[in-house]
Amino acid sequence: MKLKFYDWFVVGLLAVVAISGGSTVALLAVITGLLYLIARRYFADSKTRGIVISQPEENEFVLRDSNKDGVVDRAEIEMDVDINYRPAPGHFRLYSRFDLASGSSEYEYKVEGISVSVRLLNSFDEGESSNFEKEWEVRDGVVLESDLRTRFEAKKFKWGSIDEQIVEWKTRTEWAELKSLAFNGLKYFLLKRSLPVPEARRYLRHELERLKLGIARATQEYAAYGIEPDPDPESIDGWRWIGGKKPDDAKDLQPFWDTVQSGAFGITAEETGRDGRQLILDLQKLLGE
């Protein structure tokens, strides 16, 4: 229990009484002080029981951070602030940068049991593509469709469909369940911060076992197709042909993925390869292992 200002005031007052009074008064002051501290500790515990108190280091979540070949690739999330870094419980700010491209977004999130939902509230680019000035896509949960269309029409080279881009932006402003792999496992980080410690650890442990068992079963099954895990961090999906070369009589891989999609392994197709193995490492870290 951390003592507050008024606690020290009470202790100081009792100390003055003990010093200025006789031995009996001093003894009573000491007993009173001990009883006060016991009562304060019980009161503090009763108020915080079942509530997770986030430590300062738990307010930042790094998605990626590399500087390979001099190219900066970093994305980080700061909790409980809005797009302008003002305090905003239940929100988080995402900053990302790749080389000279950068942008920031603000999301709102809510935790219901072990389910986490998010929606986009604000988003802007401020990198090379926007001449290092803010170009907003979303403000206050509203897609700035007119600005997006104007900037798209002004481009010399147009890629994709502006209509599809706007639909995608609007979808992101609606509440959607946060999946395990979204934002590199942010769901687990949020649950660790939000749930009572025993419940959070139980769920994280359950997810860790689900992934370990599922990936082990998938690996064993995939070996029958001539595929094994690829330890190369640059691997696209985390798999490779056994022996390093696809055999001439290689089996059709679709039956394997049909089995995965059926839920037979207890994991999703996205969790099957490299990303699922990384989630295992992330969960172990969150559990302090």
C-alpha positions as CSV (number, residue, x, y, z in Angstrom):
1,M,0.0,0.0,0.0
2,K,1.4,3.4,-1.0
3,L,0.9,6.1,1.7
4,K,-0.8,9.3,0.6
5,F,-0.4,12.8,1.9
6,Y,-3.2,12.6,4.5
7,D,-1.7,9.3,5.7
8,W,1.6,10.9,6.4
9,F,-0.3,13.8,8.1
10,V,-2.0,11.4,10.5
11,V,1.3,9.6,11.2
12,G,3.0,12.9,11.8
13,L,0.3,14.1,14.2
14,L,0.4,10.9,16.2
15,A,4.2,11.2,16.4
16,V,3.9,14.7,17.8
17,V,1.4,13.5,20.4
18,A,3.7,10.6,21.3
19,I,6.7,12.9,21.8
20,S,4.9,15.6,23.7
21,G,3.0,13.1,26.0
22,G,4.1,10.6,28.6
23,S,4.9,6.9,28.1
24,T,1.3,5.9,28.3
25,V,0.3,8.5,25.7
26,A,3.1,7.4,23.5
27,L,2.0,3.8,23.7
28,L,-1.6,4.7,22.9
29,A,-0.3,6.8,19.9
30,V,1.7,3.9,18.6
31,I,-1.3,1.5,18.9
32,T,-3.6,4.1,17.3
33,G,-1.1,4.5,14.4
34,L,-0.9,0.7,13.8
35,L,-4.7,0.3,13.9
36,Y,-5.0,3.2,11.4
37,L,-2.5,1.6,8.9
38,I,-4.2,-1.7,9.2
39,A,-7.6,-0.1,8.5
40,R,-6.1,1.9,5.6
41,R,-4.6,-1.3,4.0
42,Y,-7.9,-3.2,4.3
43,F,-9.8,-0.3,2.7
44,A,-7.3,0.1,-0.1
45,D,-7.4,-3.6,-0.9
46,S,-11.2,-3.7,-0.8
47,K,-11.4,-0.9,-3.4
48,T,-8.9,-2.4,-5.8
49,R,-9.9,-6.0,-5.5
50,G,-10.8,-7.3,-8.9
51,I,-9.4,-4.3,-10.7
52,V,-6.2,-4.3,-12.7
53,I,-4.0,-1.2,-12.1
54,S,-1.9,-0.6,-15.1
55,Q,1.7,0.2,-14.7
56,P,3.3,3.0,-16.7
57,E,5.2,0.5,-18.9
58,E,1.8,-1.2,-19.8
59,N,0.6,1.9,-21.6
60,E,2.7,1.3,-24.7
61,F,2.4,-1.6,-27.1
62,V,5.0,-1.9,-29.8
63,L,3.8,-3.7,-33.0
64,R,7.0,-3.6,-34.9
65,D,10.3,-1.8,-34.7
66,S,13.1,-2.3,-37.2
67,N,15.7,-0.3,-39.1
68,K,16.8,-2.9,-41.7
69,D,19.0,-1.5,-44.4
70,G,18.4,2.0,-43.1
71,V,14.7,1.8,-43.6
72,V,12.6,2.7,-40.5
73,D,9.7,0.4,-39.9
74,R,8.0,1.2,-36.6
75,A,4.4,1.0,-35.3
76,E,3.4,1.6,-31.7
77,I,0.2,2.1,-29.7
78,E,-0.2,4.4,-26.7
79,M,-3.1,3.6,-24.4
80,D,-5.7,5.9,-22.9
81,V,-4.9,8.9,-25.1
82,D,-6.7,10.5,-28.1
83,I,-5.2,11.5,-31.5
84,N,-3.8,14.7,-29.8
85,Y,-2.3,12.8,-26.8
86,R,-5.0,14.1,-24.4
87,P,-6.2,11.6,-21.7
88,A,-9.0,9.4,-23.1
89,P,-9.7,6.2,-21.2
90,G,-10.9,3.4,-23.5
91,H,-9.0,4.9,-26.5
92,F,-5.6,4.2,-28.0
93,R,-3.4,6.1,-30.4
94,L,-1.6,4.2,-33.2
95,Y,1.5,5.8,-34.8
96,S,3.1,4.0,-37.7
97,R,6.1,4.9,-40.0
98,F,7.6,3.1,-42.9
99,D,10.6,4.9,-44.4
100,L,9.2,8.4,-45.2
101,A,5.5,7.4,-44.9
102,S,3.9,8.0,-41.6
103,G,0.4,8.4,-40.1
104,S,-1.6,8.3,-36.8
105,S,-4.9,6.9,-35.9
106,E,-7.2,6.9,-32.8
107,Y,-9.4,4.0,-31.9
108,E,-12.0,3.4,-29.3
109,Y,-12.2,0.0,-27.7
110,K,-14.5,-1.8,-25.3
111,V,-14.0,-5.1,-23.4
112,E,-17.0,-7.4,-22.8
113,G,-15.9,-10.5,-21.0
114,I,-13.1,-11.9,-23.1
115,S,-14.3,-10.2,-26.3
116,V,-12.7,-6.9,-27.4
117,S,-14.2,-4.6,-30.0
118,V,-12.7,-1.5,-31.7
119,R,-13.7,1.3,-34.1
120,L,-11.7,4.0,-35.8
121,L,-12.4,7.6,-34.7
122,N,-9.6,9.6,-36.3
123,S,-6.9,9.1,-38.8
124,F,-4.4,11.2,-40.8
125,D,-1.3,10.8,-42.9
126,E,1.6,13.2,-42.6
127,G,4.5,11.6,-44.5
128,E,6.1,12.0,-47.9
129,S,2.9,11.3,-49.8
130,S,1.2,14.3,-48.2
131,N,4.2,16.6,-48.4
132,F,4.7,16.0,-44.6
133,E,1.4,17.8,-43.9
134,K,-1.6,16.3,-42.2
135,E,-4.1,14.8,-44.6
136,W,-7.2,13.5,-42.7
137,E,-9.2,10.5,-43.8
138,V,-11.4,10.2,-40.7
139,R,-12.4,12.7,-38.1
140,D,-14.7,12.2,-35.1
141,G,-15.7,8.8,-36.5
142,V,-16.8,10.2,-39.9
143,V,-15.1,9.4,-43.2
144,L,-14.1,12.6,-45.0
145,E,-15.3,11.3,-48.3
146,S,-15.3,14.6,-50.1
147,D,-11.6,15.2,-49.2
148,L,-10.6,11.7,-50.2
149,R,-12.3,12.0,-53.6
150,T,-10.7,15.4,-54.2
151,R,-7.2,14.1,-53.4
152,F,-7.7,11.0,-55.4
153,E,-8.8,12.9,-58.5
154,A,-5.7,15.2,-58.1
155,K,-3.3,12.3,-58.3
156,K,-1.3,11.9,-61.5
157,F,-1.2,8.2,-61.1
158,K,-4.3,6.5,-59.6
159,W,-4.2,3.0,-58.1
160,G,-7.2,1.0,-57.1
161,S,-10.8,2.3,-56.7
162,I,-11.6,5.3,-54.6
163,D,-15.1,3.8,-54.0
164,E,-13.6,0.7,-52.5
165,Q,-11.2,2.7,-50.4
166,I,-14.1,4.7,-49.0
167,V,-16.1,1.6,-48.2
168,E,-13.0,0.2,-46.4
169,W,-12.6,3.4,-44.3
170,K,-16.3,3.4,-43.4
171,T,-16.1,-0.3,-42.3
172,R,-13.2,0.6,-40.0
173,T,-15.4,3.3,-38.2
174,E,-17.9,0.6,-37.2
175,W,-17.6,-1.6,-34.2
176,A,-15.8,-4.8,-35.0
177,E,-14.4,-7.7,-33.0
178,L,-10.7,-7.5,-32.5
179,K,-9.2,-10.8,-33.7
180,S,-6.2,-12.5,-32.1
181,L,-3.8,-11.5,-34.9
182,A,-5.1,-7.9,-35.4
183,F,-2.5,-5.3,-34.4
184,N,-0.1,-8.2,-33.6
185,G,-2.0,-9.6,-30.7
186,L,-3.3,-6.3,-29.2
187,K,-6.4,-8.2,-28.0
188,Y,-4.3,-10.1,-25.4
189,F,-2.6,-6.9,-24.2
190,L,-5.9,-5.2,-23.7
191,L,-7.4,-8.1,-21.8
192,K,-4.3,-8.3,-19.6
193,R,-4.8,-4.6,-18.7
194,S,-8.6,-4.8,-18.3
195,L,-9.5,-8.1,-16.6
196,P,-8.8,-9.0,-13.0
197,V,-5.4,-10.7,-12.8
198,P,-6.5,-14.3,-12.2
199,E,-9.1,-14.1,-15.1
200,A,-6.6,-12.5,-17.5
201,R,-3.9,-15.1,-16.7
202,R,-6.4,-18.0,-17.1
203,Y,-7.6,-16.7,-20.5
204,L,-4.0,-16.0,-21.8
205,R,-2.9,-19.5,-20.6
206,H,-5.9,-21.1,-22.3
207,E,-5.0,-19.3,-25.6
208,L,-1.4,-20.2,-25.3
209,E,-2.3,-23.9,-25.0
210,R,-4.8,-23.7,-27.8
211,L,-2.2,-22.3,-30.1
212,K,0.6,-24.7,-29.1
213,L,-1.6,-27.7,-29.5
214,G,-3.2,-26.5,-32.7
215,I,0.1,-25.6,-34.4
216,A,1.7,-28.9,-33.3
217,R,-1.2,-30.8,-34.9
218,A,-1.1,-28.7,-38.0
219,T,2.7,-29.2,-38.3
220,Q,2.3,-32.9,-38.0
221,E,-0.4,-33.0,-40.6
222,Y,1.4,-30.7,-43.0
223,A,4.5,-32.9,-42.9
224,A,2.6,-35.6,-44.7
225,Y,2.4,-33.1,-47.6
226,G,6.1,-32.5,-47.6
227,I,5.9,-29.2,-45.7
228,E,7.8,-28.1,-42.6
229,P,8.1,-24.9,-40.5
230,D,10.4,-22.3,-41.9
231,P,12.5,-20.6,-39.2
232,D,13.5,-17.8,-41.6
233,P,12.0,-14.6,-40.2
234,E,11.7,-13.3,-43.8
235,S,9.5,-16.3,-44.7
236,I,6.1,-15.1,-46.0
237,D,4.0,-17.7,-44.3
238,G,6.4,-19.6,-42.2
239,W,6.4,-22.8,-44.2
240,R,8.8,-24.5,-46.6
241,W,9.2,-27.7,-48.6
242,I,11.1,-30.4,-46.8
243,G,14.5,-30.6,-48.4
244,G,14.1,-27.1,-49.8
245,K,12.5,-28.0,-53.1
246,K,9.0,-28.8,-54.2
247,P,8.9,-32.4,-55.4
248,D,7.6,-33.3,-58.8
249,D,4.9,-35.5,-57.2
250,A,3.8,-32.9,-54.6
251,K,0.3,-33.4,-53.2
252,D,-2.5,-31.0,-53.6
253,L,-2.4,-28.8,-50.5
254,Q,-6.1,-27.8,-50.5
255,P,-7.2,-30.8,-48.4
256,F,-4.9,-29.6,-45.6
257,W,-6.3,-26.1,-45.6
258,D,-9.9,-27.5,-45.8
259,T,-9.0,-29.4,-42.6
260,V,-7.7,-26.2,-40.9
261,Q,-10.8,-24.3,-42.0
262,S,-13.1,-27.0,-40.5
263,G,-11.7,-26.2,-37.0
264,A,-10.2,-29.6,-36.6
265,F,-7.0,-28.1,-35.1
266,G,-8.7,-25.5,-33.0
267,I,-6.8,-22.6,-34.8
268,T,-7.6,-20.4,-37.7
269,A,-5.7,-20.5,-41.0
270,E,-4.0,-17.2,-40.1
271,E,-2.8,-18.7,-36.8
272,T,-1.4,-21.8,-38.5
273,G,2.0,-20.5,-39.6
274,R,4.6,-17.9,-38.7
275,D,2.1,-15.4,-37.2
276,G,0.7,-18.1,-34.9
277,R,4.1,-19.0,-33.7
278,Q,4.8,-15.4,-32.9
279,L,1.6,-15.1,-31.0
280,I,2.8,-18.0,-28.8
281,L,6.0,-15.9,-28.0
282,D,3.8,-12.8,-27.3
283,L,1.6,-14.7,-24.9
284,Q,4.5,-16.2,-23.1
285,K,5.9,-12.6,-22.7
286,L,2.6,-11.3,-21.3
287,L,2.5,-14.2,-18.8
288,G,6.0,-13.3,-17.7
289,E,7.7,-16.4,-19.1
